[in-house]
Amino acid sequence: MSDKNKPVHEIRYGTVKVLVWKNTTDKGAMFSVTTGRLYKDGNAWKTSSSFNTEDLPTLTKALSDAHSWIHEHTDKKAVE
């Protein structure tokens, strides 16, 4: 995976993870997020996009942390 295809930040709590992606545009940096839940299938680790009820508070925390990280790394001049 090249550096261009890597997330700029990862937040992980147990099996819940949120990845922050950066896309540079003519209007400045734009961020997006993807979520996943890790699980083991035999000896292999896989990622699912579905979450159990018990995962939701952790997912909420991870998304909130991603939101904070994005705002800390957003060019303030581009938003003014």
PAVOLUM-209298 format. One line per field, with one value per atom (N, C-alpha, C): residue in three letters; atom name; residue number from 1; x, y, z. Coordinates in pm, 1 decimal, always signed. Each point is the difference from the previous one (the first is absolute). Layout:
res: ALA|...
atom: CA|...
n: NUM|...
X: X|...
Y: Y|...
Z: Z|...
! end
This chain:
res: MET|MET|MET|SER|SER|SER|ASP|ASP|ASP|LYS|LYS|LYS|ASN|ASN|ASN|LYS|LYS|LYS|PRO|PRO|PRO|VAL|VAL|VAL|HIS|HIS|HIS|GLU|GLU|GLU|ILE|ILE|ILE|ARG|ARG|ARG|TYR|TYR|TYR|GLY|GLY|GLY|THR|THR|THR|VAL|VAL|VAL|LYS|LYS|LYS|VAL|VAL|VAL|LEU|LEU|LEU|VAL|VAL|VAL|TRP|TRP|TRP|LYS|LYS|LYS|ASN|ASN|ASN|THR|THR|THR|THR|THR|THR|ASP|ASP|ASP|LYS|LYS|LYS|GLY|GLY|GLY|ALA|ALA|ALA|MET|MET|MET|PHE|PHE|PHE|SER|SER|SER|VAL|VAL|VAL|THR|THR|THR|THR|THR|THR|GLY|GLY|GLY|ARG|ARG|ARG|LEU|LEU|LEU|TYR|TYR|TYR|LYS|LYS|LYS|ASP|ASP|ASP|GLY|GLY|GLY|ASN|ASN|ASN|ALA|ALA|ALA|TRP|TRP|TRP|LYS|LYS|LYS|THR|THR|THR|SER|SER|SER|SER|SER|SER|SER|SER|SER|PHE|PHE|PHE|ASN|ASN|ASN|THR|THR|THR|GLU|GLU|GLU|ASP|ASP|ASP|LEU|LEU|LEU|PRO|PRO|PRO|THR|THR|THR|LEU|LEU|LEU|THR|THR|THR|LYS|LYS|LYS|ALA|ALA|ALA|LEU|LEU|LEU|SER|SER|SER|ASP|ASP|ASP|ALA|ALA|ALA|HIS|HIS|HIS|SER|SER|SER|TRP|TRP|TRP|ILE|ILE|ILE|HIS|HIS|HIS|GLU|GLU|GLU|HIS|HIS|HIS|THR|THR|THR|ASP|ASP|ASP|LYS|LYS|LYS|LYS|LYS|LYS|ALA|ALA|ALA|VAL|VAL|VAL|GLU|GLU|GLU
atom: N|CA|C|N|CA|C|N|CA|C|N|CA|C|N|CA|C|N|CA|C|N|CA|C|N|CA|C|N|CA|C|N|CA|C|N|CA|C|N|CA|C|N|CA|C|N|CA|C|N|CA|C|N|CA|C|N|CA|C|N|CA|C|N|CA|C|N|CA|C|N|CA|C|N|CA|C|N|CA|C|N|CA|C|N|CA|C|N|CA|C|N|CA|C|N|CA|C|N|CA|C|N|CA|C|N|CA|C|N|CA|C|N|CA|C|N|CA|C|N|CA|C|N|CA|C|N|CA|C|N|CA|C|N|CA|C|N|CA|C|N|CA|C|N|CA|C|N|CA|C|N|CA|C|N|CA|C|N|CA|C|N|CA|C|N|CA|C|N|CA|C|N|CA|C|N|CA|C|N|CA|C|N|CA|C|N|CA|C|N|CA|C|N|CA|C|N|CA|C|N|CA|C|N|CA|C|N|CA|C|N|CA|C|N|CA|C|N|CA|C|N|CA|C|N|CA|C|N|CA|C|N|CA|C|N|CA|C|N|CA|C|N|CA|C|N|CA|C|N|CA|C|N|CA|C|N|CA|C|N|CA|C|N|CA|C|N|CA|C|N|CA|C|N|CA|C|N|CA|C
n: 1|1|1|2|2|2|3|3|3|4|4|4|5|5|5|6|6|6|7|7|7|8|8|8|9|9|9|10|10|10|11|11|11|12|12|12|13|13|13|14|14|14|15|15|15|16|16|16|17|17|17|18|18|18|19|19|19|20|20|20|21|21|21|22|22|22|23|23|23|24|24|24|25|25|25|26|26|26|27|27|27|28|28|28|29|29|29|30|30|30|31|31|31|32|32|32|33|33|33|34|34|34|35|35|35|36|36|36|37|37|37|38|38|38|39|39|39|40|40|40|41|41|41|42|42|42|43|43|43|44|44|44|45|45|45|46|46|46|47|47|47|48|48|48|49|49|49|50|50|50|51|51|51|52|52|52|53|53|53|54|54|54|55|55|55|56|56|56|57|57|57|58|58|58|59|59|59|60|60|60|61|61|61|62|62|62|63|63|63|64|64|64|65|65|65|66|66|66|67|67|67|68|68|68|69|69|69|70|70|70|71|71|71|72|72|72|73|73|73|74|74|74|75|75|75|76|76|76|77|77|77|78|78|78|79|79|79|80|80|80
X: +84.5|-84.5|+89.4|-18.8|+81.5|-44.7|+85.9|-34.6|-128.0|-24.4|-120.0|-126.9|+8.8|-116.5|-8.5|+75.9|-2.2|-79.3|-68.3|-69.2|+102.4|-41.2|+89.2|-7.8|-102.9|-15.0|-88.4|+32.1|-81.4|-31.7|-126.3|-43.9|-51.8|+52.0|-40.5|-23.1|-116.1|-36.1|-42.7|+86.4|-30.6|-19.0|-116.5|-26.4|-64.2|-25.8|-62.9|+107.7|-6.3|+97.1|-66.9|+55.4|-43.2|+125.0|-5.2|+111.5|-36.3|+95.0|-19.3|+82.3|-65.3|+62.6|+4.5|+106.7|+15.1|+0.8|-78.9|-4.1|+31.5|+105.1|+37.7|-74.7|-70.9|-76.4|+47.8|-54.3|+36.2|-53.6|-90.8|-53.5|+68.9|+102.2|+71.3|-26.0|+43.0|-14.0|-144.7|-45.6|-131.3|+23.9|-70.1|+17.6|-126.9|+20.1|-111.6|+42.4|-97.3|+30.0|-65.7|+63.3|-60.1|+6.2|-91.1|-6.1|+10.4|+40.3|+8.3|+4.7|-39.7|+9.2|+83.6|+107.2|+88.8|-57.0|+17.2|-39.5|+92.8|+6.8|+88.3|-81.9|+44.5|-62.2|+106.2|-4.1|+107.9|+124.9|+106.2|+124.5|+14.5|-94.5|+11.1|-87.7|+56.6|-76.4|-67.8|-127.2|-77.8|-69.2|-53.2|-70.9|-142.4|-92.7|-140.5|-45.9|-100.0|-56.2|-125.6|-32.1|-115.4|+48.6|-83.8|+36.4|-108.1|+43.2|-92.6|-51.2|-110.0|-55.1|+103.9|+78.9|+100.5|+112.6|+19.5|+104.8|-37.2|-127.9|-45.3|+56.8|+6.0|+62.4|+147.2|+72.2|+140.7|+12.7|-86.7|+0.9|-30.4|-95.3|-33.6|+120.6|+72.4|+120.0|+105.6|+23.5|+100.9|-36.6|-127.1|-43.7|+13.9|-30.2|+17.1|+147.5|+87.6|+143.5|+47.9|-54.8|+35.6|-44.7|-117.8|-51.5|+94.5|+42.4|+92.9|+133.2|+52.2|+128.3|-8.0|-107.9|-16.4|-1.9|-72.6|-6.5|+134.2|+78.4|+133.7|+95.1|-27.2|+90.0|-57.0|-105.8|-58.9|+63.2|+36.1|+57.9|-107.8|+22.0|-99.0|-22.7|+100.6|-12.5|-93.5|-3.3|-83.8|-148.3|-32.8|-139.8|-51.5|+89.3|-41.9|-45.5
Y: -117.3|+117.3|+124.0|+89.2|+120.4|+99.1|+99.0|+101.3|+73.4|+14.2|+70.2|-76.0|-130.2|-82.5|-38.5|+67.7|-31.9|+106.3|-41.2|+100.4|+89.4|+124.1|+92.7|-17.6|-69.3|-21.6|-122.5|-75.1|-116.1|+7.5|-22.5|-7.1|-140.8|-66.0|-138.5|-23.8|-51.9|-42.8|-146.2|-87.2|-142.9|-41.1|-52.3|-47.3|+106.6|+117.4|+108.2|+95.3|+34.1|+96.3|+99.8|+119.8|+106.7|+52.0|+7.3|+50.5|+135.9|+94.5|+133.8|+9.8|+43.7|+12.8|+146.2|+40.1|+138.3|+4.2|+91.7|+22.2|+147.2|+27.5|+137.3|+47.6|+111.4|+57.0|+142.6|+63.1|+139.3|+94.3|-47.9|+78.7|-34.9|-82.4|-40.6|-145.6|-38.3|-138.9|-30.4|-116.1|-51.3|-134.9|-24.8|-125.0|-84.3|-130.6|-93.7|-111.8|-79.0|-110.0|-128.2|-109.5|-131.3|-71.4|-91.7|-73.8|-149.4|-72.0|-144.5|-67.9|-125.5|-83.5|-121.3|-20.3|-113.2|-126.7|-110.6|-129.9|-106.6|-109.6|-108.0|-112.1|-41.2|-110.1|-107.8|-96.9|-99.0|+67.1|-1.4|+66.8|+138.2|+37.2|+126.1|+108.8|+121.5|+115.7|+63.1|+33.7|+62.7|+123.9|+80.7|+120.5|-4.2|+37.8|+8.0|+144.8|+36.3|+134.7|+0.8|-114.3|-5.2|-7.2|+48.8|+8.1|-62.8|-61.2|-55.2|+112.9|-23.4|+99.5|+43.0|-94.0|+30.6|+87.7|+1.5|+80.1|+147.4|+31.6|+134.8|+110.4|-17.7|+106.3|+22.3|-107.4|+10.8|+66.7|-36.3|+62.6|+149.0|+35.4|+140.3|+77.5|-56.5|+63.4|+17.0|-104.2|+5.7|+105.1|+9.2|+100.6|+140.8|+17.2|+129.5|+40.6|-95.3|+27.3|+34.4|-66.2|+30.3|+141.9|+36.8|+135.3|+103.1|-22.9|+91.7|+6.6|-115.0|-4.0|+79.5|-19.0|+70.4|+151.2|+44.4|+143.5|+55.5|-78.8|+43.4|+10.0|-75.5|-4.8|+67.9|+76.4|+73.2|+138.2|+41.0|+132.6|+104.6|+73.5|+98.0|+108.7|+35.9|+104.2|-43.1|-129.9|-48.8|+8.5|+1.2|+1.1|+141.8|+95.2|+138.5|+69.1
Z: +0.0|+0.0|+0.0|-94.8|-6.3|+106.0|+28.8|+98.9|-37.3|-128.6|-45.8|+37.9|+13.9|+30.9|+146.7|+85.8|+142.8|+74.5|+106.2|+81.3|+69.9|+28.4|+69.6|+151.1|+46.8|+144.3|+22.3|+104.3|+36.9|+148.2|+33.2|+138.5|+20.2|+103.7|+23.0|+147.9|+29.7|+134.4|-9.1|+44.9|-9.2|-144.2|-31.2|-136.5|-88.7|+55.6|-75.8|-49.0|-129.5|-51.6|-92.7|+0.7|-88.9|-69.9|-131.5|-79.4|-55.5|+7.8|-55.4|-127.5|-107.2|-131.2|-39.2|-67.6|-44.3|-151.9|-53.2|-144.1|-23.9|-73.6|-28.7|-124.2|+14.8|-110.9|-24.5|-103.0|-26.8|+107.8|+84.0|+111.3|+131.6|-5.7|+120.8|+34.5|+117.6|+43.4|+37.5|-43.2|+37.3|+66.9|+107.8|+72.7|-7.1|+3.5|+9.6|+94.7|+43.5|+92.3|-48.3|+33.8|-18.5|+134.2|+20.1|+126.7|-26.6|+100.6|-12.1|+135.1|-0.6|+119.6|-35.6|+73.2|-25.2|+63.5|-70.0|+55.7|-57.1|+69.7|-42.1|-63.8|-117.7|-73.1|-12.3|+89.2|+5.9|+52.0|-79.1|+38.2|-63.4|-84.8|-74.0|+61.5|+11.3|+44.3|-120.7|+16.9|-106.5|+55.5|-89.8|+39.9|-52.8|+85.6|-37.2|+12.0|-77.4|+11.4|+86.9|+60.0|+89.9|+144.2|+90.0|+141.1|+86.0|+109.6|+97.8|+89.6|+66.8|+92.2|+102.0|+49.3|+101.6|-55.2|-132.8|-63.1|-13.6|+7.1|-33.5|+89.8|+132.5|+80.9|-36.9|-28.3|-38.5|-136.7|-92.5|-132.1|+11.4|+84.3|+21.8|+52.2|+95.7|+55.8|-109.2|-78.7|-106.2|-104.8|-36.6|-96.7|+56.8|+127.3|+64.1|+1.3|+29.5|-1.0|-141.9|-100.3|-138.8|-34.8|+42.4|-22.8|+62.0|+122.9|+67.5|-73.6|-41.5|-70.1|-130.7|-74.1|-126.9|+24.0|+100.5|+26.5|+45.8|+70.2|+40.9|-118.4|-106.5|-114.9|-124.4|+17.4|-110.7|-5.7|-118.7|-20.4|+31.1|+105.9|+45.0|-105.0|-77.8|-101.2|-112.6|-28.2|-110.9|+34.5|+130.2|+41.6|+19.6|+16.3|+25.2|-125.7
! end
